[in-house]
Amino acid sequence: MKYIVWLVVFMPAWAFAQKLSFYQDIQPIVHAKCATCHRPGGGAPFSLITYEDVSKRSAFIKKVTTSRYMPPWRADDHYVAFSNSRKLADAELAMLTAWIDAGAPKGKENLKAEQALLKKVEAGTAYGRTPDLTLRTKYAYKVKGDRQERFMVFKIPFELAEAANIEAVEFTSSNKRVIHHVNFAIHPVDNPAVDLYKTVDSINLTSNRYAYEQWLPYKKEMTYYGGWIPGASLEVYPSDMGWTMPKRGVMLLTIHYSPSGKDEESLSGVNFFFKKTPIARKVKVISLGSGGIGERDISPPLMLFPNAVQTHQLRIANARENITVLYVWPHMHYLGKSFTAYALHDADTIPLVKIPSWDFRWQEMYRYRKPVVLKQGDIVNIDCTYDNTADNPLNPNNPPKFVESSADMRSDQEMMTMLLVYVTYQPGDESLVYEGQP
């Protein structure tokens, strides 16, 4: 078996070029590693689902894949391994390149996988099946082409026949390209005297922040908190883990719309996938740094001076229970240069995530292949470098200007944030391994 693997990885492209065809060999690679974003409503500018989609851009695809620019994957896999990596394996890249060099042969047509994927696209999901529940905004939000950013919060009530165990959750939108980031909070409202409907459906935080007070009766409890950032995939849990969607309540969906030069629309919501099996271990979320725990402990304070490259650090102890981390979610804005996080347990270093070359356009909720155990008292370290010079091609300011940070998370400010999706630790978690895409 070892010899067979060696042949697949190291066999030169010409050795199997004539045997490759789109539907048998290339489509599975493209659907798994490219079409997650290259689909209608996705963050990419064009679709890569059908043979025609792929073949007409084959030369371009070869250029961006052989340079490793695409598929976008910014994490250092040598630092720590993640199971939801979009990076092409060497064998996959060799097959794709050989197929393109051979003229992108179509082969025997088989539309089954294509039709299944298009059905999922129509349902607004990248998961293996259609959602059991989708909570959407009442209307598509119209983003004006006035180059102004907007912070909108949408109230989406729900009343279910019964509470439901959640195995996966994902943000969905008809147009993700106009969105800077998303957060959503699930609030149970058991008291029938609290009306879910006779309050405003949405609030513009930029111009009407005070209207938020009418939603305070909904916010006495919070079941779960999640979100989406450009490039991110869905959130899915192991079979015995998850959280419970309450029977009655509201979802408050906060969407930060990026400045746009033309009028656009975006209909957004969140997909929920139910499971019938019980949840033995509840999934929880914690936020560290900007907008979360330890924000005031960032050193030096997150103030970025023009024409300077600066490094900022956060050291924070796990003062809670022992935890097993399933996902890590790093976040910075356009001035980010690198992001490294690790934990210290006695004399041992526990790697969490390393992104040597930060790119705001391609972020991720990184799903550990081997969940990370953090014991009470372990010190979490976050080291972030920012490039506020003209040499940073993503710097929105020309010339560079002073940039600070606040909980508003505006795109003209900066962030130094890391979220951890976790469960309470149990003995034996050190040996857990999660393979492959969800």
Salt bridges, closest charged atoms under 4 A:
GLU52 OE2 - LYS106 NZ 3.95
ASP90 OD1 - ARG68 NH2 3.00
GLU92 OE1 - LYS33 NZ 2.91
ASP101 OD1 - LYS62 NZ 2.71
GLU109 OE2 - LYS106 NZ 3.05
ASP132 OD2 - ARG129 NH1 2.82
ASP146 OD2 - ARG150 NH2 2.59
GLU149 OE1 - HIS256 NE2 2.64
GLU149 OE2 - ARG410 NH2 3.07
GLU159 OE2 - ARG248 NE 3.35
GLU167 OE2 - ARG129 NH2 2.95
ASP201 OD2 - LYS138 NZ 3.24
GLU321 OE2 - LYS284 NZ 3.04
ASP346 OD2 - HIS345 NE2 3.64
ASP359 OD2 - ARG74 NH2 3.44
ASP359 OD2 - ARG361 NH2 2.74
GLU364 OE2 - ARG86 NH1 2.63
ASP378 OD1 - HIS345 ND1 2.63
ASP383 OD1 - ARG315 NH1 2.84
ASP408 OD1 - ARG209 NH2 3.44
ASP412 OD1 - ARG410 NE 3.09
ASP429 OD2 - ARG281 NH2 2.60
GLU435 OE2 - ARG369 NH2 2.71
